[in-house]
Amino acid sequence: MTDITDAYFSNLIGRLEELKQTLAEPMAQAAAVILDAAHGDKRVYVFGTGHSHMLAEEVHYRAGGLAFTVPVLVGSAMLHEGAVISSVYERTQGLVRPMLERYGMQPGDVIIIASNSGVNAAPIEAADYSREIGAKVIAITSIAYSSAIANGRRRLADVADVVLDNGLPPGDAVIDLEGTGLRVGPVSTAVGVTVINAIFAEVASELSKSGDAPIYLSANMPGAAEINQKLVKKYRPRNPHL
């Protein structure tokens, strides 16, 4: 293992260990919000632009994941249809509302919005729209990053019901390349995926106590086809990606 590889692993592991403590209370709050929605047969949407959209894909139809999650996936906000234009998209006002209207969000639903920088138009507009219709908003964001670049602009952290501060530095990358002034090793995706899966695991644990945890199985596990088919039939009407 090279020094750079070791530094990256150590940095990421250290951050996760720290977040396990600093996010204990807000993660418990997030789990409580999601659990309440689950008891009401509501949905949990996950939204992000650019690389943050990977958190939405992470929870979708996921082995060991909860079936009431709905990813918000629109090509122009992701990267595969054009990385440059997606960067313009997430900074443009007025584009997110019609996108979210397609998903039929309802009062009592929850939306998890991931935005490391926390200042772009798309995630903030998504939060505003969701709150208008009576959905709860959980943000995964960097307070240090958004505070450093806001310059008077609203931040995602200012409009969310629950804020999960990932503690990351401005710019995301955490490893200095000596003598270059450059940094490599972004960690927001790894941290975000860990946090969101930990929260859903907590929710699933609570639901399982009453025998009502809608959890997908890996397709290669015994009984998976029947269990997953039943879950898809139940949740497909409000999830256009099933």
C-alpha positions, 0 to 999 in steps of 0.5 A: 500500500502506497503512502497516498493510498494509506493516507486516503484510507486513514482519512476516510476511516477517521472521518467515519469514526468521528461522524459516528459520534457527531451525527448520532443525534441528527441520524436518530432524528432522521430515522425517527422522521423516516420511521413515522413516514413508513408507519403512514405508508409514505415514501422516502425520496432521495435527490441529488445532482451531479455525483450526489445523485449516486446516493439516490441510486444507492438506495434504489431496489437495493439488496438489504434496502427498504422498498419505500425509497424512491430515487429522483433520477433525471438525466440532465441533473446527472452526469451520463448525458453531459457532465458540463451541462449538468453543472449548469443545470444544478445552478439554474433556478426553476428547473427542479419543480416540474421535475419533482411534480412528476413524482407525485410527492405527498404530505407526510413523505420525506425527501433526503437531499444530498448536496455537499456544497449546499448552495446550488439552486437545484437542491434548495429549490427541491427543499422549498418545493418539498416543504410547500407540499408538506414533506419533511426534508433531510439534508446531507451536506457540508456546513464548512463548505456551504459556509465558506462559499455562500456569500449571502446566498441561502444554504440547503442547511438553512431550509432542511428539517434535519441536517446531517453535516458530513464535516467535509472540507470545501472542495471535497478532496482530502489528500494534498499532492505535495508541491502541486497545490492540488488535492485528490481523494474526494470522500463525500460519496463514501461518507454519504452512502455510509450515513444513509445506509446506517439510517435506513438500517436503523429504520429497518430494525425498528420496523422488523420488531413489528414484522413490517420491514419491506426489505429487498433480498439479493436476487441470488438469495433463496426466496428472493424472487417471490419476496421482491416481486411482492414488494415491487407490486406494492411500491411500483405505483408510486415509484416510476423507476421500478 
